[in-house]
Amino acid sequence: MFLEISQLGVHYAGRPKPAVGSVSFSLQAGEIGVLIGPSGCGKTTLLRAVAGLERAQAGTITLGGQLVSSPATHVPAELRRIGMVFQDYALFPHLDVARNVGFGLTHLPAAQRAARIREVLELVGLPDASKHFAHELSGGQQQRVALARALAPSPRLLLLDEPFSNLDVDLRERLAHEVRGILKAAGATALFVTHDQLEAFAIGDRIGVMHQAQLHQWDEAYALYHRPATRFVADFIGHGVFAPAHIGQRAGKVVVHTALGDLTDLQECPLPGAYPDGLCDVLLRADDIVHDDNAPVKAQIMRKAFRGSEFLYTLRLATGEALMAHVPSHHDHALGEWIGIRAEVDHVVTFARETLTYDLGV
């Protein structure tokens, strides 16, 4: 592994709880990792510890086979050969693009420096921007310049801290795809911090979900969505609800009984003995619920959010359970209307039963 973080802990004086608590994960050379989680979960502190800007009190960080952090070792940030891209870009307003990008290349002869500047500007799709100043560029172009400047010295690792947070929402996901292409073309190993799931899915090879200083899961996006390791990951990633369920058997097959009906013919499902008396909570994603006027189960529309090609409906069953459903936008039903729904599930994600409250905002 190129980047290995093992049992990393960061503690701030005067605070009873750690900012980062016993976190472990790794990245192979050329991989892009993403840390995602709510504000204050520790993801930026972890990034700063990797950069050498925060001293870790526990665990180790190994970069390219070199131990750069342990309780007894702290390689200074300037000796780690790490590039950083910040959310405010940090471009020098009095320097043009070429001099911004070449800021970390002063050790090179002028001809080599100029060639490297041209190379990275070409890589980020701004070959003709060298004479422009930051205020003459769009937000997306400024972010590309910041990326080019970070890549120019050929760092061992690139760290990106909420790099798209100052951009319009519509631009973020598109730029995330573009930045992924740039990093892959450069063969860069990168660690990226964001709170935006779409950004994380667009750019990351592996994604870590953090909460309250802990790393709950480090995995591919598909696994985070379909096989969340903890209840927090299941709740944080995507749209869905936890519905009370009972796992039983019928004719030798496992059946999950829910208020929406029985879920059968499942490819993956715990056995009834996995939970006391077979009682559990099952995760029902919005894409597990299908609008079907002929379905015997009806649900009332409590909220609706227009997403262009679809609505995200928040629904309530007659028994009180809440559900969410993605529905094509030409199915424009009114608030309070009852519609038919059915579950279309091939595997279930279950957790230990918790007391549920249904907050539908009404």
Secondary structure, DSSP 8 states (H G I E B T S, - for coil): --EEEEEEEE--TT-SS-SEEEEEEEE-TT-EEEEE-STTSSHHHHHHHHHTSS--SEEEEEETTEEEEETTEE--GGGS-EEEE-TT----TTSBHHHHHGGGGTTS-HHHHHHHHHHHHHHTT-TT-TT-BGGGS-HHHHHHHHHHHHHTT--SEEEEESTTTTS-HHHHHHHHHHHHHHHHHHT--EEEEES-HHHHHHH-SEEEEEETTEEEEEE-HHHHHHS-SSHHHHHHSSSEEEEEEEEEEETTEEEEEETTEEE-S-SB---GGGSGGGEEEEEEEGGGEEE-TT-SEEEEEEEEEE-SSEEEEEEEETTS-EEEEEEETT----TT-EEEEEE--SB-EEEE----------
